[in-house]
Amino acid sequence: MKNKKITRKITQGMYVLTTQGGGCVVDAVSQVSAGDNPLIAVAVMKKNYTNELMHKSNTFALSVLSKDVNPEIIKTFGLNSMRDINKFDHIKTTEVEGINVIDDSLGYMICEKVDTIENETHTLFIGKLIEADVYKEDEAMSYGYYQDHKDELLKVTTEKGRTAWVCMACGYVYYGDELPENFKCPICGVSADMFERK
Ligand SMILES: Cc1cc2nc3c(=O)[nH]c(=O)nc-3n(C[C@H](O)[C@H](O)[C@H](O)COP(=O)(O)O)c2cc1C
């Protein structure tokens, strides 16, 4: 492959995917059909706790994040696992069709799961839109905007005097002189070439 970075030019948004019992930040979302109840696909990494929950649940929600979203929402849902913290203790949500949607968002889509496609690392969950609302008309945050502004959004700080490797995709920090062989980010799954030494 000459330069995989061209895939970053695919326009993606920033969402919080929620389902019964948890959720996480996702950018891999796509509307794949039109009509009154369009199909919406979301790709969820198999190692994420949300993947387990999505397999058990028949419905899921996508809350659309704005450019001015409180970055705590991205940190809580995107850089932590429900295995370790209760994300809903930190962030305000409202229950719609039995699922918590994010209050500080542009609105939500509730989908009924209709299909799943498995690959090695991800599951593609396909849902039919059954309920939706718009909270406000502000500008949505794109994944590209997040990538360009994540340092200020996440304010990644590293401990003085220790060699740190920062994931340029999500902000996760690994401490150690070198990254282990075949290292992959435990949060977002990207490979070692996406890490910068600080
Ligand atoms: C900007 C950003 C985009 C992300 N996009 C995705 C995605 O599309 N699919 C996915 O499975 N995880 C994605 N993640 C990673 C999950 O949000 C993250 O691994 C989360 O901690 C998983 O939490 P869980 O274990 O509670 O499911 C993204 C994270 C960030 C910060």
Ligand as a Chemical Component Dictionary entry (heavy atoms), coordinates in Angstrom:
data_LIG
# 
_chem_comp.id                   LIG 
_chem_comp.type                 NON-POLYMER 
_chem_comp.pdbx_formal_charge   0 
_chem_comp.three_letter_code    LIG 
# 
loop_
_chem_comp_atom.comp_id 
_chem_comp_atom.atom_id 
_chem_comp_atom.alt_atom_id 
_chem_comp_atom.type_symbol 
_chem_comp_atom.charge 
_chem_comp_atom.model_Cartn_x 
_chem_comp_atom.model_Cartn_y 
_chem_comp_atom.model_Cartn_z 
_chem_comp_atom.pdbx_ordinal 
LIG C1  C1  C 0 -12.416 9.404  18.073 1  
LIG C2  C2  C 0 -12.708 7.962  18.379 2  
LIG C3  C3  C 0 -13.321 7.169  17.438 3  
LIG C4  C4  C 0 -13.612 5.830  17.719 4  
LIG N1  N1  N 0 -14.257 5.082  16.770 5  
LIG C5  C5  C 0 -14.597 3.801  17.060 6  
LIG C6  C6  C 0 -15.358 3.027  16.133 7  
LIG O1  O1  O 0 -15.773 3.492  15.066 8  
LIG N2  N2  N 0 -15.664 1.739  16.487 9  
LIG C7  C7  C 0 -15.262 1.197  17.679 10 
LIG O2  O2  O 0 -15.559 0.033  17.935 11 
LIG N3  N3  N 0 -14.536 1.916  18.572 12 
LIG C8  C8  C 0 -14.208 3.201  18.300 13 
LIG N4  N4  N 0 -13.504 3.938  19.202 14 
LIG C9  C9  C 0 -12.971 3.294  20.405 15 
LIG C10 C10 C 0 -13.981 3.083  21.541 16 
LIG O3  O3  O 0 -14.771 4.232  21.751 17 
LIG C11 C11 C 0 -13.164 2.766  22.814 18 
LIG O4  O4  O 0 -12.367 1.609  22.595 19 
LIG C12 C12 C 0 -14.011 2.592  24.077 20 
LIG O5  O5  O 0 -13.148 2.742  25.190 21 
LIG C13 C13 C 0 -14.702 1.236  24.172 22 
LIG O6  O6  O 0 -15.443 1.192  25.361 23 
LIG P1  P1  P 0 -16.202 -0.149 25.859 24 
LIG O7  O7  O 0 -15.151 -1.169 26.218 25 
LIG O8  O8  O 0 -17.007 0.298  27.060 26 
LIG O9  O9  O 0 -17.050 -0.607 24.731 27 
LIG C14 C14 C 0 -13.237 5.284  18.964 28 
LIG C15 C15 C 0 -12.622 6.082  19.937 29 
LIG C16 C16 C 0 -12.356 7.417  19.648 30 
LIG C17 C17 C 0 -11.711 8.274  20.712 31 
# 
loop_
_chem_comp_bond.comp_id 
_chem_comp_bond.atom_id_1 
_chem_comp_bond.atom_id_2 
_chem_comp_bond.value_order 
_chem_comp_bond.pdbx_ordinal 
LIG C1  C2  SING 1  
LIG C2  C3  SING 2  
LIG C2  C16 DOUB 3  
LIG C3  C4  DOUB 4  
LIG C4  N1  SING 5  
LIG C4  C14 SING 6  
LIG N1  C5  DOUB 7  
LIG C5  C6  SING 8  
LIG C5  C8  SING 9  
LIG C6  O1  DOUB 10 
LIG C6  N2  SING 11 
LIG N2  C7  SING 12 
LIG C7  O2  DOUB 13 
LIG C7  N3  SING 14 
LIG N3  C8  DOUB 15 
LIG C8  N4  SING 16 
LIG N4  C9  SING 17 
LIG N4  C14 SING 18 
LIG C9  C10 SING 19 
LIG C10 O3  SING 20 
LIG C10 C11 SING 21 
LIG C11 O4  SING 22 
LIG C11 C12 SING 23 
LIG C12 O5  SING 24 
LIG C12 C13 SING 25 
LIG C13 O6  SING 26 
LIG O6  P1  SING 27 
LIG P1  O7  DOUB 28 
LIG P1  O8  SING 29 
LIG P1  O9  SING 30 
LIG C14 C15 DOUB 31 
LIG C15 C16 SING 32 
LIG C16 C17 SING 33 
# 
